Amino acid sequence: MERPITRRLSSAIGAGLGIGLVLSAGLTAPAQAGERADARTAGLTDFGYRGDVYGVKLVTDSVEALNLKDAHAQQLCTRAVGQVVERESAVSVPDNPLINVSASTSRTETYVDGQTHGVRGTNTIGDISIGGTVGPLTTPRLVIKGLQTTADAFNTPQGYGHAESFTFASISLSLLDNTVVQGLPPELQELLAPLDQVTDTVFTGTQQVAQEVFQVLSDVTAPIQIPGLGSIALGYENGRANSSNAQSQASALRIEVTAGDRRQLVELGTARVRMGGPAPVGVFRSGGTAMDYQALQGALKFGNVQHKALPCQGSRGRTQTYRVPHASQLVPVPVLLDGVTYQVNGDQFRAKKVAKGWSRTAISSVSIPSAQLVITDVSSRAAMRQKAGQRVRAKVSTAIGSITVGGQALAIPEPGGVVELPNGIGEIQRQLVDTGYRGSQVIGLRIKLYSDAVVIDLARTAGRIYPH
């Protein structure tokens, strides 16, 4: 018999912390948005497009703090051009008074310009301020204004292509008083070289030095250390194109702040887009993530352990496999993951007007030390098949190797079943499924810890197909 207090706690967690089942899935670059007369001419194409753009992201050991990912403009897989998603945030402070980011705008759009089809993502951050004086602590201060990141993937009559770029309006670095510039690390001295030296310890520059600063960041093999503050590094700027698809991604800056009583890595200005074909039947919105973690009645959200998705058009029947050796979330309740594997597969058949595929998410080991809980070989799989114009046929499955608490084996629940953890500390539910007209999503295991007010979803996989 479940005690009343346990039932009340369980209900509160389910109502306040329940995690939704919707999967949140040599060429010249074409003209910019303002130069296209027909960029918003909506219509279906034979390409699949996807975009993901955001201003700020905080990542610790492969796990994202989802509630700090601001101005997130996500273009889910679509075949339609003229689709625009735009998001703004007035201010973002990643839980650290030394880090302030304001006025971020993100935008993704699918477009057609003559015979060019593409998808573009752009993020603009008005003002970034890292460091300064907080209480008794004074650190160097880095200020960047007007940081813009752009990623573009496109198809022309000559084939697929991509383009990436960074720009900013101004940058300044104020070092601590009495700093001897000649005694700074050589890499930092090289970074300061293009800037104007206003005083002995203050350096500034405008757009004309942007490329020189970015070039210094791209040439070094490790982050440039700023004594007393942390480090700064270029994120990444790359893309690829072949005969069937193109992708473009750019992340402007990675700044690690080590001053004070915490250590945080912040990604600033990220845009990722991709397109491919052919997509004669529809687009896949399919993939998985190893863990979703929600705590304190939704105030803290973590997840997307290097989430992997099936390309919108599919993988031409080839199985794509991605591995993450280790990931962890340490607060408020530590969770350790080892051996994460993502697999996706999808194909489309024009003559038969059929699309089909599957996704799988697997974790070798999950450990929650505070509950003495260890779970092995957790996996979920979602398969989907669609005949054009018909409902998607979906099939899901899950597997669990073992569950132990304090070294003692616990019964593995049947699909859809629940087992109580010893001493009323929580419960484990297996195989939560959400099925609709376009396919299914499945969560391998859901763990609820009552006293900690924590819900942890493991091995979440989606398999859906949309016509446009």
C-alpha positions as CSV (number, residue, x, y, z in Angstrom):
1,M,0.0,0.0,0.0
2,E,1.5,3.3,-1.1
3,R,1.6,5.9,1.7
4,P,-0.5,9.0,1.2
5,I,2.5,11.3,1.4
6,T,4.3,9.3,-1.3
7,R,1.2,9.5,-3.5
8,R,1.0,13.3,-3.0
9,L,4.6,13.7,-3.9
10,S,4.3,11.5,-6.9
11,S,1.3,13.5,-8.1
12,A,3.1,16.8,-7.6
13,I,6.1,15.7,-9.5
14,G,3.9,14.3,-12.3
15,A,2.0,17.6,-12.6
16,G,4.9,20.0,-12.0
17,L,7.8,18.3,-13.6
18,G,6.4,15.9,-16.2
19,I,8.5,16.2,-19.4
20,G,6.5,16.6,-22.6
21,L,6.6,14.0,-25.3
22,V,7.0,16.4,-28.2
23,L,10.5,16.3,-29.8
24,S,11.5,19.8,-29.8
25,A,13.7,18.0,-34.5
26,G,33.5,25.9,-54.8
27,L,30.1,27.6,-55.1
28,T,29.1,31.2,-54.5
29,A,26.6,31.9,-51.6
30,P,23.2,33.2,-52.8
31,A,22.1,36.8,-52.2
32,Q,21.2,38.0,-48.8
33,A,17.6,38.2,-47.6
34,G,17.1,41.9,-48.5
35,E,18.3,41.2,-52.1
36,R,15.7,38.5,-52.9
37,A,12.4,39.4,-54.4
38,D,10.9,35.9,-54.1
39,A,12.5,34.7,-50.8
40,R,9.1,34.3,-49.1
41,T,7.4,32.6,-52.0
42,A,6.0,29.6,-50.1
43,G,5.8,26.2,-51.8
44,L,6.9,22.6,-51.5
45,T,10.2,21.4,-53.0
46,D,12.0,18.2,-53.4
47,F,14.5,19.2,-50.6
48,G,14.4,18.8,-46.9
49,Y,15.6,21.8,-44.8
50,R,16.5,22.2,-41.1
51,G,17.9,25.0,-39.0
52,D,18.9,25.6,-35.4
53,V,20.1,29.0,-34.2
54,Y,20.5,30.4,-30.6
55,G,22.3,33.2,-28.8
56,V,23.7,31.6,-25.6
57,K,24.3,28.0,-24.5
58,L,25.8,26.7,-21.3
59,V,27.3,23.2,-21.6
60,T,28.8,21.0,-18.9
61,D,30.2,17.6,-19.7
62,S,28.1,17.1,-22.8
63,V,24.9,18.1,-21.0
64,E,23.1,21.4,-21.8
65,A,21.3,23.7,-19.4
66,L,18.2,23.9,-21.5
67,N,16.6,26.8,-19.6
68,L,19.7,29.0,-20.4
69,K,19.6,28.4,-24.2
70,D,18.1,31.7,-25.2
71,A,16.7,33.2,-28.5
72,H,16.4,29.7,-29.8
73,A,15.0,29.7,-33.4
74,Q,14.5,26.1,-34.5
75,Q,13.3,25.2,-38.0
76,L,12.1,21.6,-37.8
77,C,12.5,19.5,-40.9
78,T,10.4,20.9,-43.8
79,R,10.1,20.8,-47.6
80,A,8.6,24.2,-47.8
81,V,10.3,27.4,-48.8
82,G,9.3,30.8,-47.3
83,Q,9.3,29.4,-43.8
84,V,10.7,31.8,-41.2
85,V,11.3,31.2,-37.5
86,E,12.5,34.2,-35.4
87,R,13.1,34.4,-31.7
88,E,14.3,37.2,-29.4
89,S,15.5,37.6,-25.8
90,A,15.9,40.9,-24.1
91,V,18.6,39.7,-21.7
92,S,20.4,36.5,-20.8
93,V,22.5,35.9,-17.7
94,P,23.8,32.4,-17.4
95,D,23.5,32.1,-13.6
96,N,26.7,34.1,-13.1
97,P,27.0,37.8,-12.3
98,L,30.2,37.9,-14.3
99,I,28.4,36.9,-17.5
100,N,25.9,39.3,-19.1
101,V,24.5,38.9,-22.6
102,S,21.7,41.2,-23.9
103,A,19.5,41.7,-27.0
104,S,19.9,38.5,-28.8
105,T,17.9,37.8,-32.0
106,S,17.9,34.4,-33.9
107,R,16.4,33.7,-37.3
108,T,16.1,30.8,-39.6
109,E,14.5,30.8,-43.1
110,T,14.1,28.6,-46.0
111,Y,14.2,30.4,-49.3
112,V,14.2,30.2,-53.1
113,D,16.0,32.7,-55.3
114,G,15.7,31.9,-59.0
115,Q,17.1,28.4,-59.3
116,T,18.8,28.5,-55.9
117,H,17.1,26.8,-52.9
118,G,18.5,27.1,-49.4
119,V,18.2,27.5,-45.7
120,R,19.9,30.3,-43.7
121,G,20.4,30.8,-40.0
122,T,21.5,34.1,-38.4
123,N,22.1,35.1,-34.8
124,T,22.9,38.7,-33.6
125,I,23.9,39.6,-30.1
126,G,23.8,43.3,-29.2
127,D,26.1,43.4,-26.2
128,I,28.3,40.8,-24.4
129,S,30.0,41.7,-21.2
130,I,32.3,39.2,-19.4
131,G,33.9,40.1,-16.1
132,G,34.1,43.3,-14.1
133,T,33.5,44.0,-10.4
134,V,31.1,41.9,-8.4
135,G,31.3,42.5,-4.7
136,P,34.9,42.1,-3.5
137,L,35.9,40.4,-6.8
138,T,37.4,42.3,-9.7
139,T,38.4,40.6,-12.9
140,P,39.5,41.8,-16.4
141,R,36.4,42.8,-18.5
142,L,35.8,41.7,-22.1
143,V,33.0,43.6,-24.0
144,I,31.9,42.6,-27.5
145,K,29.1,44.5,-29.4
146,G,27.1,43.5,-32.5
147,L,28.3,39.9,-32.8
148,Q,26.6,38.2,-35.8
149,T,26.9,34.6,-36.8
150,T,25.6,33.3,-40.2
151,A,25.4,29.8,-41.6
152,D,23.9,29.1,-45.1
153,A,23.4,25.8,-46.9
154,F,22.0,25.9,-50.5
155,N,21.6,24.2,-53.8
156,T,22.2,25.7,-57.3
157,P,22.1,24.2,-60.7
158,Q,25.9,23.5,-60.2
159,G,25.2,21.5,-57.0
160,Y,25.2,21.9,-53.2
161,G,27.2,24.6,-51.4
162,H,27.6,26.3,-48.0
163,A,28.8,29.6,-46.5
164,E,29.6,30.7,-43.0
165,S,30.7,34.0,-41.5
166,F,31.3,36.0,-38.3
167,T,31.2,39.8,-37.8
168,F,31.1,42.2,-34.8
169,A,30.9,45.9,-34.4
170,S,33.5,46.4,-31.6
171,I,35.6,44.7,-29.0
172,S,37.4,45.9,-25.9
173,L,39.4,44.2,-23.2
174,S,40.2,46.0,-19.9
175,L,42.9,44.2,-18.0
176,L,43.5,44.6,-14.2
177,D,45.3,47.7,-13.1
178,N,49.1,47.4,-13.0
179,T,49.1,44.5,-15.5
180,V,52.4,44.3,-17.4
181,V,51.4,43.6,-21.0
182,Q,54.8,42.2,-21.8
183,G,54.3,39.6,-19.1
184,L,51.1,38.3,-20.5
185,P,50.9,34.9,-22.4
186,P,52.2,35.3,-26.0
187,E,48.9,34.2,-27.5
188,L,47.1,37.0,-25.6
189,Q,49.6,39.5,-26.7
190,E,49.0,38.5,-30.3
191,L,45.3,38.9,-29.7
192,L,45.8,42.4,-28.4
193,A,48.1,43.4,-31.3
194,P,45.4,44.4,-33.8
195,L,43.6,46.5,-31.2
196,D,44.2,50.2,-30.2
197,Q,45.8,50.6,-26.8
198,V,43.8,53.4,-25.1
199,T,45.6,53.2,-21.8
200,D,48.2,50.8,-20.3
201,T,45.6,48.2,-19.7
202,V,42.6,49.0,-22.0
203,F,42.5,47.8,-25.6
204,T,39.7,48.5,-28.1
205,G,38.8,47.9,-31.8
206,T,36.0,48.3,-34.3
207,Q,34.8,46.3,-37.3
208,Q,38.0,46.9,-39.3
209,V,40.0,44.7,-36.9
210,A,37.3,41.9,-36.6
211,Q,38.9,39.6,-39.2
212,E,42.3,40.0,-37.6
213,V,41.0,39.1,-34.2
214,F,39.1,36.1,-35.5
215,Q,42.1,35.0,-37.5
216,V,44.3,35.0,-34.3
217,L,41.6,32.9,-32.6
218,S,41.5,30.5,-35.4
219,D,45.3,30.1,-35.6
220,V,45.8,29.1,-32.0
221,T,45.5,25.4,-31.0
222,A,44.1,26.1,-27.6
223,P,41.9,28.7,-25.9
224,I,43.7,32.0,-25.2
225,Q,44.1,32.5,-21.4
226,I,43.1,35.9,-19.9
227,P,44.7,35.9,-16.4
228,G,42.2,36.5,-13.7
229,L,39.1,35.9,-15.9
230,G,39.3,32.7,-17.9
231,S,39.8,32.0,-21.6
232,I,38.4,32.8,-25.0
233,A,38.4,30.7,-28.1
234,L,36.8,30.7,-31.5
235,G,33.9,28.2,-31.6
236,Y,33.9,26.6,-35.0
237,E,33.2,27.6,-38.6
238,N,32.7,24.8,-41.1
239,G,30.5,23.1,-43.6
240,R,30.4,20.4,-46.2
241,A,28.6,19.6,-49.4
242,N,28.4,16.6,-51.6
243,S,26.1,15.3,-54.4
244,S,23.1,14.9,-52.1
245,N,23.3,17.4,-49.3
246,A,24.9,20.4,-47.7
247,Q,25.4,21.6,-44.1
248,S,26.8,24.7,-42.6
249,Q,27.5,25.5,-39.0
250,A,29.2,28.3,-37.1
251,S,29.6,29.2,-33.5
252,A,31.3,32.5,-32.9
253,L,32.9,32.3,-29.4
254,R,33.5,29.9,-26.5
255,I,34.3,31.8,-23.3
256,E,35.2,29.9,-20.2
257,V,34.9,32.0,-17.0
258,T,37.0,30.6,-14.1
259,A,37.0,33.6,-11.8
260,G,35.0,33.5,-8.7
261,D,33.6,30.3,-7.1
262,R,32.4,28.6,-10.3
263,R,33.7,27.4,-13.7
264,Q,31.3,27.9,-16.7
265,L,31.7,27.4,-20.4
266,V,29.4,29.6,-22.5
267,E,28.8,29.3,-26.3
268,L,27.9,32.6,-28.0
269,G,26.2,33.0,-31.3
270,T,25.6,29.6,-32.9
271,A,23.9,28.7,-36.2
272,R,23.5,25.3,-37.8
273,V,21.6,24.6,-41.0
274,R,21.4,21.7,-43.4
275,M,19.5,20.7,-46.5
276,G,19.4,17.6,-48.8
277,G,17.4,15.6,-51.2
278,P,15.6,14.0,-52.8
279,A,12.6,14.1,-50.5
280,P,9.7,12.9,-52.7
281,V,7.4,11.7,-49.9
282,G,8.1,14.0,-46.9
283,V,10.6,14.8,-44.2
284,F,11.8,12.7,-41.2
285,R,11.6,14.3,-37.8
286,S,13.4,11.5,-36.1
287,G,16.2,11.0,-33.6
288,G,17.1,10.7,-30.0
289,T,18.6,12.0,-26.8
290,A,20.0,10.0,-24.0
291,M,18.7,12.1,-21.1
292,D,16.1,14.8,-20.2
293,Y,16.4,16.0,-16.6
294,Q,14.0,18.4,-14.9
295,A,14.2,19.5,-11.3
296,L,12.8,22.0,-8.8
297,Q,9.4,22.3,-10.5
298,G,10.8,23.1,-13.9
299,A,13.3,25.8,-12.7
300,L,16.2,23.6,-13.9
301,K,16.1,21.7,-17.2
302,F,19.0,19.8,-18.7
303,G,19.3,17.4,-21.6
304,N,20.2,17.0,-25.3
305,V,23.2,14.8,-24.6
306,Q,24.7,15.6,-28.1
307,H,21.3,15.0,-29.6
308,K,21.4,13.3,-33.0
309,A,18.7,13.5,-35.7
310,L,18.1,11.6,-38.9
311,P,18.7,14.0,-41.9
312,C,15.4,15.4,-43.1
313,Q,15.5,13.5,-46.4
314,G,16.8,10.3,-44.7
315,S,20.2,8.5,-45.0
316,R,19.6,6.7,-48.3
317,G,19.1,3.5,-46.3
318,R,22.4,3.6,-44.5
319,T,22.6,3.3,-40.8
320,Q,24.4,6.3,-39.2
321,T,25.9,5.7,-35.7
322,Y,27.1,8.3,-33.2
323,R,28.8,7.6,-29.8
324,V,29.2,9.7,-26.7
325,P,31.6,8.0,-24.3
326,H,30.5,9.8,-21.1
327,A,28.1,12.5,-19.9
328,S,27.0,13.7,-16.5
329,Q,24.7,16.1,-14.7
330,L,26.0,17.0,-11.3
331,V,23.3,19.2,-9.7
332,P,21.0,19.0,-7.9
333,V,21.2,15.2,-8.1
334,P,24.2,13.7,-9.9
335,V,23.5,11.4,-12.8
336,L,26.4,9.7,-14.6
337,L,26.0,8.2,-18.1
338,D,28.4,5.9,-19.9
339,G,28.4,4.5,-23.4
340,V,25.7,6.5,-25.2
341,T,25.0,5.4,-28.8
342,Y,22.6,6.9,-31.3
343,Q,21.6,5.2,-34.5
344,V,19.4,6.5,-37.3
345,N,18.3,5.1,-40.7
346,G,15.8,6.4,-43.3
347,D,15.1,6.0,-47.0
348,Q,12.5,7.3,-49.5
349,F,11.3,5.5,-52.7
350,R,9.9,7.8,-55.3
351,A,8.3,5.1,-57.5
352,K,6.5,3.5,-54.5
353,K,5.8,6.8,-52.9
354,V,7.0,5.4,-49.6
355,A,9.3,6.6,-46.8
356,K,10.5,4.5,-44.0
357,G,13.2,4.4,-41.3
358,W,14.0,4.0,-37.6
359,S,15.9,5.6,-34.8
360,R,17.5,4.0,-31.7
361,T,19.0,5.4,-28.5
362,A,21.1,3.3,-26.1
363,I,23.0,3.8,-22.9
364,S,25.4,1.2,-21.5
365,S,25.2,2.4,-17.9
366,V,23.3,4.9,-15.8
367,S,24.3,5.7,-12.2
368,I,22.6,7.9,-9.6
369,P,24.9,7.6,-6.6
370,S,22.7,9.4,-4.1
371,A,20.0,6.7,-4.6
372,Q,22.5,3.9,-5.0
373,L,20.8,3.2,-8.3
374,V,22.5,1.6,-11.3
375,I,20.8,0.7,-14.5
376,T,22.5,-1.1,-17.4
377,D,21.7,-1.4,-21.1
378,V,18.8,1.0,-21.5
379,S,17.6,1.4,-25.0
380,S,14.6,2.6,-27.1
381,R,13.8,2.2,-30.8
382,A,11.1,3.9,-32.9
383,A,10.4,2.7,-36.5
384,M,8.1,4.5,-39.0
385,R,6.7,3.8,-42.5
386,Q,4.5,6.0,-44.6
387,K,2.8,5.7,-47.9
388,A,2.2,9.2,-49.3
389,G,-1.0,10.6,-48.1
390,Q,-1.6,8.0,-45.5
391,R,-1.1,7.7,-41.7
392,V,2.4,6.9,-40.6
393,R,2.7,3.3,-39.3
394,A,4.8,3.3,-36.2
395,K,6.4,0.7,-33.9
396,V,8.3,1.2,-30.7
397,S,10.3,-1.0,-28.4
398,T,12.5,-0.7,-25.3
399,A,15.0,-2.9,-23.5
400,I,16.7,-2.8,-20.0
401,G,19.5,-5.1,-18.9
402,S,19.4,-4.7,-15.1
403,I,18.3,-2.4,-12.3
404,T,20.1,-2.5,-8.9
405,V,19.7,-0.5,-5.8
406,G,22.5,-0.8,-3.2
407,G,23.7,-3.8,-5.2
408,Q,20.4,-5.6,-4.9
409,A,18.6,-6.5,-8.1
410,L,15.2,-4.8,-8.7
411,A,12.5,-6.2,-10.9
412,I,12.5,-4.8,-14.4
413,P,9.1,-3.4,-15.2
414,E,7.1,-4.6,-18.2
415,P,6.5,-2.1,-21.0
416,G,4.2,0.6,-19.6
417,G,4.7,-0.8,-16.0
418,V,6.0,0.9,-12.9
419,V,8.2,-0.4,-10.0
420,E,8.7,1.3,-6.7
421,L,12.2,2.1,-5.4
422,P,13.0,0.8,-1.9
423,N,12.0,2.9,1.1
424,G,9.6,4.9,-0.9
425,I,12.3,7.2,-2.4
426,G,10.8,7.1,-5.9
427,E,9.7,5.0,-8.9
428,I,10.8,3.8,-12.3
429,Q,8.4,3.7,-15.2
430,R,9.2,1.9,-18.5
431,Q,8.2,2.7,-22.1
432,L,6.2,5.9,-22.1
433,V,4.8,6.3,-25.7
434,D,3.2,9.1,-27.6
435,T,1.7,8.0,-30.9
436,G,-0.1,10.2,-33.4
437,Y,-0.9,10.5,-37.1
438,R,2.7,11.3,-38.0
439,G,4.4,8.6,-35.9
440,S,5.6,8.0,-32.4
441,Q,8.0,8.9,-29.6
442,V,9.1,6.7,-26.8
443,I,10.9,7.2,-23.5
444,G,12.8,4.1,-22.4
445,L,12.7,4.8,-18.7
446,R,11.4,7.6,-16.5
447,I,12.9,7.9,-13.0
448,K,11.1,10.0,-10.3
449,L,12.9,10.8,-7.0
450,Y,10.3,12.2,-4.6
451,S,12.3,13.9,-2.0
452,D,14.6,15.6,-4.6
453,A,11.6,16.6,-6.8
454,V,13.6,15.3,-9.8
455,V,12.3,13.6,-13.0
456,I,14.9,11.9,-15.3
457,D,13.9,10.5,-18.7
458,L,16.4,8.1,-20.3
459,A,16.7,7.0,-23.9
460,R,14.1,9.2,-25.6
461,T,13.6,8.4,-29.3
462,A,11.2,9.8,-31.9
463,G,10.2,8.4,-35.3
464,R,7.9,10.7,-37.3
465,I,7.4,11.6,-41.0
466,Y,5.7,14.9,-42.1
467,P,4.5,15.7,-45.7
468,H,6.0,19.2,-45.6
